[in-house]
């Protein structure tokens, strides 16, 4: 059974840091791309970052977030730093055979984890 299992997240003060983890299991093959999206209340799910042979970031990341991928273990991490209340959202990891900034085409999704930044 294909599954992406997330861990990490929680509540943090403005300027704080968090690390999100995502482990893939049961996939029919090693995904070429693993990435992260987020969705705030009342907003669409938006692309944050992806990692394959190269790394891709959304403009709003501005050097604050870093994606790390361990292809051997089929895991991906998202290091969040200098967090602000605007970063409050549910964060999702995803896996796919190609990179796209649109959430629709991504084939596999994690369960989501809440990140709350308190002012």
C-alpha positions as CSV (number, residue, x, y, z in Angstrom):
1,X,0.0,0.0,0.0
2,X,1.5,3.3,-1.1
3,X,1.9,5.7,1.8
4,X,3.6,8.9,2.7
5,X,3.9,9.3,6.4
6,X,4.6,12.7,7.8
7,X,6.0,13.8,11.2
8,X,7.0,17.1,12.7
9,X,5.1,20.3,12.8
10,X,3.4,21.9,15.8
11,X,3.4,25.4,17.3
12,X,6.2,27.9,17.3
13,X,6.8,31.6,18.1
14,X,7.5,34.1,15.4
15,X,11.1,33.8,14.1
16,X,11.2,30.1,15.2
17,X,12.1,27.0,13.3
18,X,10.6,23.6,12.7
19,X,11.6,20.5,10.7
20,X,9.1,18.4,8.9
21,X,9.8,14.8,7.8
22,X,8.1,12.6,5.2
23,X,8.8,8.9,4.6
24,X,7.5,7.0,1.5
25,X,6.7,3.3,1.6
26,X,4.9,0.8,-0.6
27,X,5.4,2.9,-3.8
28,X,5.7,0.8,-7.0
29,X,9.0,2.6,-7.8
30,X,11.2,5.3,-6.3
31,X,9.6,8.6,-7.1
32,X,11.6,11.0,-9.2
33,X,10.3,14.0,-7.3
34,X,9.3,14.5,-3.6
35,X,8.0,17.8,-2.5
36,X,6.0,20.0,-0.1
37,X,2.8,22.0,-0.4
38,X,0.8,23.9,2.2
39,X,-2.8,25.0,2.6
40,X,-4.0,27.8,4.8
41,X,-7.6,28.1,5.9
42,X,-9.7,29.4,3.0
43,X,-6.8,29.3,0.6
44,X,-5.7,27.0,-2.2
45,X,-3.0,24.5,-1.7
46,X,0.3,26.1,-2.8
47,X,3.7,24.7,-3.8
48,X,6.6,25.2,-1.5
49,X,9.5,23.1,-2.7
50,X,10.5,20.0,-4.5
51,X,13.6,17.8,-4.9
52,X,14.7,15.5,-7.5
53,X,17.9,15.8,-9.5
54,X,17.5,19.5,-8.8
55,X,15.7,21.6,-6.1
56,X,12.9,23.9,-6.8
57,X,11.4,26.6,-4.5
58,X,8.5,28.9,-4.5
59,X,9.3,32.6,-4.6
60,X,7.9,33.2,-1.1
61,X,10.4,30.9,0.5
62,X,13.1,33.5,0.1
63,X,15.8,31.4,1.6
64,X,13.9,30.6,4.7
65,X,13.0,27.0,3.9
66,X,15.3,24.2,2.8
67,X,14.3,20.9,1.3
68,X,16.5,17.9,1.8
69,X,16.0,14.5,0.3
70,X,17.4,11.1,1.1
71,X,16.7,9.1,-2.0
72,X,18.1,5.9,-0.5
73,X,15.6,5.9,2.3
74,X,12.8,7.6,0.3
75,X,12.5,10.4,2.8
76,X,12.2,14.1,2.4
77,X,12.6,16.9,4.9
78,X,11.5,20.5,5.0
79,X,13.5,22.8,7.3
80,X,11.5,25.9,8.2
81,X,13.2,28.9,9.6
82,X,12.3,32.5,10.4
83,X,8.7,31.6,10.5
84,X,5.9,34.2,10.5
85,X,2.2,34.0,11.2
86,X,1.6,33.9,7.4
87,X,3.3,30.5,7.4
88,X,0.5,29.0,9.5
89,X,-1.0,26.2,7.4
90,X,-1.4,22.5,7.0
91,X,1.8,21.2,5.3
92,X,1.7,18.2,2.9
93,X,4.4,16.2,1.4
94,X,3.9,14.7,-2.0
95,X,5.6,12.4,-4.5
96,X,5.4,12.3,-8.3
97,X,7.4,11.2,-11.3
98,X,7.8,14.8,-12.5
99,X,7.9,18.2,-11.0
100,X,5.0,20.7,-11.3
101,X,4.0,23.6,-9.1
102,X,0.3,22.6,-9.4
103,X,-0.9,20.2,-6.8
104,X,-3.4,18.4,-9.0
105,X,-0.9,16.1,-10.9
106,X,1.0,14.9,-7.9
107,X,0.2,11.2,-7.4
108,X,0.9,10.5,-3.8
109,X,0.2,12.6,-0.7
110,X,1.0,12.6,3.0
111,X,-1.6,13.0,5.6
112,X,-0.8,16.6,6.4
113,X,0.6,18.2,9.5
114,X,-0.3,21.5,11.1
115,X,2.2,24.3,11.5
116,X,1.1,27.2,13.7
117,X,3.2,30.3,14.1
118,X,2.1,32.5,17.1
119,X,2.8,36.2,17.2
